[in-house]
Amino acid sequence: MPASRHRARRGRLASVPARAAVAALAAHALAAQQVIVVDAAGGPGSDYADLDAAIAAANAGDFLLLRAGEYFPAAAITNRFRVNKSLLLHGEAEAEVKLRGALWVEDIAASGWFTLRGVDVAQQLAPFLAFDDLSIEDCAGPVRIEDAEIGPGTPFNKLLGSSVARSTDVALARVALSLGLPGLHPAPLFGLVALEWHESRGSLHDTSIESFTATSTTTAGAPGGDGVSVSGTSSTLKSRLFVGGSIVAASDGSDGSADASGCGAGGNGGCAIQVLGNQAQLRTLDSTFIAGAGGAAVAPCVPGEPGLPVELAVGQHAAHPGVARSLAASSPIREGQPLVLDAAGLGGDLVILAYSPNGGYAELHSAIGPLLLAPPLSTFALPALPGAPAAPAARTYASPTQDLGAGVEGALLRFQAVFVQPSGDVFLSNESDVLLLDASL
């Protein structure tokens, strides 16, 4: 399960004071309208075996708890799941959960939200036109993707990777997103982009994004795919992307092959990140950007040009110094089970835990990284990270949980950590969402 593959580093254990535990947390959690249990095998205690049917039947604000298995869209020709209302799709603890169709999240209202955690997305191998593995469009409310693998999807007729467009508040944390299956794509004639980010605001934390090398049907090598494209020309919704603690890799251009004259040019390498448009802004922290190499040529043609780690065509790029901080909260947890928080930063960091039922997006001049929570917002101080200053450090915090209350099947709570260095510099972690469940589920 991606949660285990992307889990934060475990450090020294510290107990969160009981007075700050669930008595305070439950009062700031978003209670579910109902928890719907989905089991592809139709096991005991499940409400649905078909995920499409569960999504259709759910009311806005419901939580869908997915047991282990593969879930296929009802309509193979469209091969996608569509969500346009407030929903939580959460994998059961330690379960391998995979959506075998694309996931499209659309038209989430400003008062709404969507969260996916512990669920992978990879389209089934079908001889139909494939859609974006993950598409988030026209969402005014917060959209969160956490502990997931996206792609590589079907190799047939693959035109796009994943996309975020015209959305005000999107955050990915501990996500592995890849494009295509090398060697299986039939005829990509152009470089492909793993993630298109257009006229949207949000962040990537502890996330890896990888494009792939196309093959060519001509003697000239095909260009390599780009990792991320950040674009925007609208002054109404300016494109903003923060990338922290992440790896973005473009792909190499493919080699040329000899034509009738014995010449074949190599394809140009892809760029890790492109910034396109006068209203596009990229901010980066402690991230690695790997450009694609140019493909080899058959003389007298020329080899392909290498790509750039960051290509700033039009727009802005600010690279912040320092080390990215991270937070991972155990989820789902049931009444009586401890809430465990793994925080990673530098020795001596003061850690302040913020939590809220609501997601948001705000850029603060006093901190590096966006604030991803919205009022009502509560905070309490945790023990500082151990170790020498400027040395990597981690700490695990644990807190008891209590009864959710009569008639409450589940609740959603959003966490984000504030790290304050001895120098006074402030760094914000990713958001980590926790599903609290009734012990009977």
BAFIGU-136457 format. One record per residue (C-alpha): residue number from 1; z, y, x; residue in one letter. Coordinates in steps of 0.25 Angstrom, whole numbers, plus 5000, padded with zeros to 4 digits. Layout:
N
NUM  Z  Y  X  a
...
This chain:
441
1  5000  5000  5000  m
2  4997  5014  5005  p
3  5011  5018  5004  a
4  5015  5009  5015  s
5  5003  5012  5024  r
6  5006  5027  5023  h
7  5021  5027  5022  r
8  5028  5038  5030  a
9  5036  5034  5042  r
10  5050  5029  5040  r
11  5061  5036  5047  g
12  5076  5036  5047  r
13  5082  5034  5033  l
14  5090  5046  5026  a
15  5096  5045  5013  s
16  5092  5056  5003  v
17  5105  5062  4997  p
18  5108  5055  4983  a
19  5110  5068  4976  r
20  5095  5072  4980  a
21  5090  5058  4975  a
22  5085  5054  4961  v
23  5094  5063  4953  a
24  5087  5075  4959  a
25  5073  5067  4960  l
26  5072  5062  4946  a
27  5074  5076  4941  a
28  5062  5080  4948  h
29  5053  5068  4946  a
30  5041  5068  4936  l
31  5044  5057  4926  a
32  5033  5048  4921  a
33  5028  5048  4907  q
34  5028  5033  4909  q
35  5025  5023  4921  v
36  5013  5014  4919  i
37  5013  5001  4927  v
38  4999  4997  4931  v
39  4997  4983  4937  d
40  4983  4978  4940  a
41  4988  4964  4938  a
42  4995  4967  4924  g
43  5008  4962  4929  g
44  5021  4962  4921  p
45  5026  4976  4918  g
46  5013  4983  4919  s
47  5007  4992  4909  d
48  4992  4992  4913  y
49  4983  4983  4923  a
50  4972  4993  4922  d
51  4974  5006  4929  l
52  4963  5014  4921  d
53  4970  5010  4908  a
54  4984  5014  4914  a
55  4978  5028  4918  i
56  4972  5030  4904  a
57  4985  5026  4897  a
58  4994  5034  4905  a
59  4999  5048  4901  n
60  4999  5060  4910  a
61  5012  5058  4918  g
62  5012  5043  4918  d
63  5015  5035  4931  f
64  5006  5023  4934  l
65  5013  5012  4943  l
66  5002  5003  4949  l
67  5006  4989  4953  r
68  4998  4982  4965  a
69  4984  4979  4962  g
70  4970  4985  4962  e
71  4966  4994  4950  y
72  4951  4995  4946  f
73  4945  5006  4937  p
74  4941  5001  4923  a
75  4927  5007  4925  a
76  4921  5001  4937  a
77  4909  5010  4936  i
78  4917  5023  4938  t
79  4927  5015  4947  n
80  4938  5026  4946  r
81  4952  5029  4940  f
82  4953  5043  4934  r
83  4966  5050  4932  v
84  4967  5064  4925  n
85  4982  5065  4921  k
86  4995  5065  4928  s
87  4998  5051  4933  l
88  5005  5044  4944  l
89  4998  5031  4950  l
90  5008  5024  4959  h
91  5007  5011  4966  g
92  5019  5001  4965  e
93  5027  5000  4977  a
94  5021  4992  4988  e
95  5009  4989  4979  a
96  4995  4989  4983  e
97  4988  4997  4973  v
98  4973  5000  4973  k
99  4964  5008  4964  l
100  4950  5001  4965  r
101  4943  5013  4959  g
102  4943  5028  4963  a
103  4954  5037  4958  l
104  4950  5050  4951  w
105  4961  5060  4948  v
106  4956  5072  4940  e
107  4960  5084  4932  d
108  4975  5083  4934  i
109  4981  5095  4927  a
110  4990  5105  4934  a
111  5001  5099  4926  s
112  4997  5085  4930  g
113  4998  5077  4943  w
114  4993  5063  4949  f
115  4999  5054  4959  t
116  4994  5042  4966  l
117  5003  5034  4975  r
118  5002  5020  4982  g
119  4989  5017  4976  v
120  4976  5015  4984  d
121  4962  5019  4979  v
122  4949  5011  4983  a
123  4937  5010  4974  q
124  4932  4996  4971  q
125  4919  4991  4977  l
126  4910  4993  4966  a
127  4895  4996  4967  p
128  4896  5009  4959  f
129  4897  5024  4963  l
130  4910  5026  4969  a
131  4919  5038  4967  f
132  4929  5045  4975  d
133  4940  5036  4979  d
134  4950  5047  4975  l
135  4946  5059  4967  s
136  4955  5070  4963  i
137  4948  5082  4956  e
138  4952  5094  4947  d
139  4967  5091  4948  c
140  4977  5103  4946  a
141  4989  5094  4947  g
142  4995  5087  4959  p
143  4988  5074  4964  v
144  4995  5065  4974  r
145  4989  5053  4981  i
146  5000  5046  4990  e
147  5000  5033  4997  d
148  4986  5028  4994  a
149  4973  5023  5001  e
150  4960  5029  4995  i
151  4947  5022  4998  g
152  4939  5017  5004  p
153  4933  5014  4990  g
154  4920  5007  4988  t
155  4909  5008  4999  p
156  4898  5008  4988  f
157  4891  5021  4985  n
158  4903  5029  4990  k
159  4901  5044  4990  l
160  4915  5050  4991  l
161  4928  5047  4996  g
162  4940  5055  4989  s
163  4940  5069  4984  s
164  4950  5080  4979  v
165  4943  5091  4971  a
166  4948  5103  4964  r
167  4963  5099  4964  s
168  4975  5108  4967  t
169  4985  5098  4972  d
170  4982  5085  4979  v
171  4990  5077  4989  a
172  4987  5064  4997  l
173  4998  5058  5005  a
174  4997  5045  5013  r
175  4983  5042  5008  v
176  4973  5034  5016  a
177  4959  5039  5011  l
178  4946  5033  5016  s
179  4932  5034  5013  l
180  4922  5022  5012  g
181  4921  5009  5018  l
182  4914  5009  5032  p
183  4902  5000  5033  g
184  4901  4998  5018  l
185  4895  5011  5013  h
186  4881  5009  5009  p
187  4874  5022  5012  a
188  4882  5034  5014  p
189  4872  5045  5019  l
190  4882  5056  5021  f
191  4897  5058  5026  g
192  4907  5056  5016  l
193  4921  5063  5014  v
194  4933  5055  5012  a
195  4941  5066  5005  l
196  4934  5078  4998  e
197  4945  5089  4996  w
198  4938  5100  4987  h
199  4945  5112  4981  e
200  4959  5105  4981  s
201  4973  5107  4987  r
202  4981  5097  4993  g
203  4985  5088  5005  s
204  4984  5075  5012  l
205  4996  5070  5019  h
206  4997  5057  5028  d
207  4983  5054  5023  t
208  4971  5047  5030  s
209  4957  5050  5026  i
210  4945  5043  5032  e
211  4930  5044  5030  s
212  4920  5033  5035  f
213  4907  5033  5042  t
214  4895  5032  5034  a
215  4883  5024  5037  t
216  4869  5029  5036  s
217  4856  5024  5029  t
218  4848  5033  5039  t
219  4846  5033  5054  t
220  4855  5045  5055  a
221  4870  5042  5055  g
222  4878  5046  5043  a
223  4889  5057  5044  p
224  4903  5053  5045  g
225  4912  5055  5033  g
226  4922  5067  5032  d
227  4937  5064  5030  g
228  4941  5076  5021  v
229  4933  5088  5015  s
230  4940  5100  5011  v
231  4932  5109  5003  s
232  4933  5121  4993  g
233  4927  5134  4990  t
234  4935  5138  4977  s
235  4945  5149  4978  s
236  4952  5144  4966  t
237  4956  5131  4971  l
238  4955  5131  4986  k
239  4954  5118  4994  s
240  4967  5115  5002  r
241  4970  5103  5009  l
242  4982  5100  5018  f
243  4981  5087  5027  v
244  4994  5083  5034  g
245  4997  5070  5042  g
246  4983  5064  5039  s
247  4971  5058  5045  i
248  4957  5062  5041  v
249  4946  5054  5048  a
250  4931  5057  5046  a
251  4921  5046  5050  s
252  4910  5045  5060  d
253  4895  5048  5058  g
254  4887  5035  5059  s
255  4878  5032  5070  d
256  4863  5035  5069  g
257  4852  5024  5069  s
258  4838  5024  5075  a
259  4827  5029  5066  d
260  4812  5027  5069  a
261  4813  5037  5080  s
262  4825  5030  5086  g
263  4835  5041  5083  c
264  4847  5041  5074  g
265  4857  5053  5073  a
266  4872  5050  5072  g
267  4880  5055  5060  g
268  4890  5066  5061  n
269  4905  5063  5060  g
270  4913  5067  5049  g
271  4924  5077  5048  c
272  4938  5074  5046  a
273  4940  5086  5037  i
274  4930  5096  5032  q
275  4935  5110  5026  v
276  4924  5115  5018  l
277  4924  5128  5009  g
278  4930  5142  5010  n
279  4942  5138  5001  q
280  4946  5125  5009  a
281  4958  5124  5017  q
282  4963  5113  5026  l
283  4977  5112  5032  r
284  4981  5100  5041  t
285  4993  5095  5048  l
286  4995  5084  5058  d
287  4982  5077  5053  s
288  4971  5070  5061  t
289  4957  5072  5058  f
290  4946  5063  5064  i
291  4932  5067  5064  a
292  4920  5057  5064  g
293  4912  5055  5076  a
294  4897  5057  5076  g
295  4888  5045  5074  g
296  4880  5040  5086  a
297  4865  5043  5087  a
298  4852  5035  5091  v
299  4846  5045  5101  a
300  4839  5054  5101  p
301  4847  5058  5089  c
302  4860  5064  5090  v
303  4874  5058  5087  p
304  4882  5064  5075  g
305  4892  5075  5077  e
306  4907  5072  5076  p
307  4914  5077  5064  g
308  4926  5087  5065  l
309  4941  5084  5062  p
310  4941  5097  5053  v
311  4928  5103  5049  e
312  4931  5117  5044  l
313  4918  5122  5038  a
314  4924  5132  5029  v
315  4938  5133  5025  g
316  4952  5133  5032  q
317  4959  5123  5041  h
318  4974  5125  5045  a
319  4979  5114  5055  a
320  4995  5115  5055  h
321  5003  5110  5067  p
322  5014  5100  5065  g
323  5017  5086  5060  v
324  5014  5082  5045  a
325  5026  5077  5037  r
326  5026  5066  5027  s
327  5034  5060  5016  l
328  5033  5047  5009  a
329  5042  5044  4997  a
330  5044  5029  4992  s
331  5037  5027  4979  s
332  5037  5021  4968  p
333  5052  5019  4968  i
334  5061  5014  4956  r
335  5074  5018  4951  e
336  5085  5013  4961  g
337  5075  5012  4973  q
338  5077  5023  4984  p
339  5067  5034  4986  l
340  5062  5034  5000  v
341  5056  5046  5007  l
342  5049  5045  5021  d
343  5048  5058  5028  a
344  5040  5060  5041  a
345  5040  5072  5050  g
346  5046  5077  5063  l
347  5060  5075  5068  g
348  5070  5086  5063  g
349  5062  5090  5051  d
350  5070  5094  5039  l
351  5065  5087  5027  v
352  5066  5093  5013  i
353  5061  5084  5001  l
354  5055  5091  4990  a
355  5052  5084  4977  y
356  5046  5088  4963  s
357  5039  5081  4951  p
358  5027  5090  4953  n
359  5016  5091  4964  g
360  5010  5104  4969  g
361  5003  5110  4980  y
362  5007  5123  4988  a
363  5005  5128  5002  e
364  5017  5134  5008  l
365  5016  5144  5020  h
366  5029  5139  5025  s
367  5025  5124  5026  a
368  5014  5115  5031  i
369  5009  5106  5020  g
370  5008  5109  5005  p
371  5019  5108  4995  l
372  5015  5097  4986  l
373  5026  5098  4976  l
374  5028  5108  4964  a
375  5041  5113  4957  p
376  5051  5109  4953  p
377  5053  5106  4967  l
378  5066  5100  4973  s
379  5070  5098  4988  t
380  5081  5092  4996  f
381  5083  5091  5011  a
382  5082  5077  5018  l
383  5088  5074  5032  p
384  5079  5079  5043  a
385  5069  5069  5050  l
386  5076  5063  5062  p
387  5071  5064  5077  g
388  5067  5074  5087  a
389  5060  5086  5082  p
390  5045  5085  5083  a
391  5045  5070  5083  a
392  5040  5062  5072  p
393  5051  5058  5062  a
394  5053  5051  5049  a
395  5064  5049  5039  r
396  5066  5040  5027  t
397  5074  5046  5015  y
398  5080  5038  5004  a
399  5085  5041  4991  s
400  5091  5033  4979  p
401  5084  5034  4966  t
402  5091  5033  4952  q
403  5087  5030  4938  d
404  5075  5039  4933  l
405  5081  5041  4919  g
406  5079  5035  4905  a
407  5065  5033  4901  g
408  5059  5037  4915  v
409  5050  5027  4920  e
410  5045  5034  4932  g
411  5045  5048  4939  a
412  5037  5054  4950  l
413  5043  5063  4961  l
414  5036  5071  4972  r
415  5041  5073  4986  f
416  5037  5081  4997  q
417  5045  5084  5010  a
418  5047  5097  5018  v
419  5049  5095  5033  f
420  5055  5107  5040  v
421  5055  5107  5055  q
422  5066  5113  5064  p
423  5056  5124  5068  s
424  5055  5127  5053  g
425  5041  5122  5050  d
426  5039  5116  5037  v
427  5030  5104  5033  f
428  5028  5098  5020  l
429  5025  5083  5018  s
430  5016  5076  5008  n
431  5021  5073  4994  e
432  5026  5060  4991  s
433  5027  5055  4976  d
434  5038  5045  4971  v
435  5037  5037  4958  l
436  5051  5034  4953  l
437  5051  5022  4944  l
438  5060  5016  4934  d
439  5066  5003  4939  a
440  5060  4995  4928  s
441  5046  4998  4932  l
